[in-house]
């Protein structure tokens, strides 16, 4: 059994609605009682689904044209422009208590702790997207991503 899972949800009218129902399903068939610890933290505004969709689309185009794995380029963008911490500089004790994973960026031979985009605020997601767009432009992918940029900069999408 998994010892730790991270779930997000909404509390409305005294009831909690869990977003990651499939993750929670692993507990459904347990017949014996078990103890859990629940930490409820109100959040400002998590990134929108449109934001994560745009980031994934930009990543897909970049990875395909550059000939690199999508998971590697995704983590590379998160290390460069997202919420990331250099483990050598910060030390393990200096890392945030946020969900994430470790990523070894081959370009600079550093190990990073990168925060999961599921835990990003809208401002953090915007920063990640803008940095990713700039990297795509630097890689001369302007034509390939033009329709995505146009959609992103429509009012209400940022």
N, C-alpha and C positions, 0 to 999 in steps of 0.2 A: 504494500500500500504506500502511496505517496505520503511523505511526511509534511510537505508544505505545498499549497497551491495558492495562487493569487487570483482572486475573483473581483470583478467590479459589478456594480449594480446600481439600482435606484431604489430609494425608499420613498414610498408614496402612500399616504393614508395609513401609515403604520405597518405596511407590508413591504418586505424586501423582494425585489425582482432581480434575479441574477442574470447577468449578460452571458456568461460562459456556461450555459446549462450543460453542454456535453462534458465539460471538465468536472462539473459537480456530480454527474451521473455515476461516477465510480463509487460514490457513497450510498447510492440508492438501495442496493441489495444487502447492505449490512444489517443483520438482525440484532446483534448485540449492541448495547449502548456504548458510545465512546465520547470522550471529552474533546472539545474544540476551543480554540481561542479566537475570538472575533475582534478585529480592530476596525472601527468605522471612522473613516476620515472624510469629511465633506471635501469635495473638489470644486475648483473654480469652473473650468471648462476644459474638458478633454478635447483632444484634436477631433475634428469632424471626420466622418467616413470619406467625404470628398477629399480631404487633405491626405489621408493615408492612401486613397486610390490614386491620386496624382503622384505622390512620391513613388509608389510601386510602378506606375506607368513610366515615369522618368527613369527609374532604375532599370526597368526591362529594356528600354531603348538603349541606354548607355552600355549595359552589360553585353547586349547583342552586338552592337557596333564595335565595342572594344575587345570582344572575344574573351570575356571573363565570366566567371560564375555569378549568377544573380545574388546568391546569399553573400558572397564576398564583396561585391560592389555595394550592396545594401549596407553592410557593416562598415565599409570604407566611408560611405557618405555620412553615416551616423557618427563615426569617429572624427571626421573632419568638421562637420557642420551641426551635428546634433548634440545631445547631452552625453558627453563622454569624459572619462577621467583617465589620465595616464597613470597606470598603476605604479610605475617606477618613481614618478614624482609625488604622487599622493600617498603611496603606501596602502596596504590593504585596510588599515584602520581608518584611513581618510576617505574611504568610498562611501557614497550615500546609501541610505537604507531604502533604496528604490529597486523595483524589479529590473533585472537586466542580465547581461551575459558578458563574458570576456571575449576579446577579439584581438588577435595578433595581426597588426597591420604590417605587411611585408615591406611596404615602401620605406618606412622609417624604423623598422625592427622594434617597435614598441608594443607593449601589451596594454590594451585599453579595457576599461569597464564601460560598456555602453548601455545606457538606460533603454528599456523597452519603449518603443513608440506607443504602446498601449498606455503608458504612464505619462506621456507628454502633455503639456498644456498646449493650447492653441498657439501661443507665442513661440514655444519651443518648436512646434511643428512647422510654423511659418519660417523660422530660421533655417531648419533643415531643408525645406523645400527651396527657399531662395538660394542657399548654398549649392544645392544639387543642380538647380537651373544654371547657375554660373559655371559649374563644372561642365555641364553639357554644352554650354556656349563655348567655353574654352576648348572643348574637344570637337568643335565645329559641327555640332548637331542641331544648330538653330532651326533648320528646315524641318527636321524630324520631330521637334518638340513644339513648334510654333502653335499648333492647335491646342496643345495642353496649356501652354502659357496664357493664351488668349482666354481660355475657359477659367483658369485660376484667377486672373485679374478682373473678372466680372464682379460687380458689387455683391457683397454678401458671401463670397467664397473664401475670403481671407480670414 
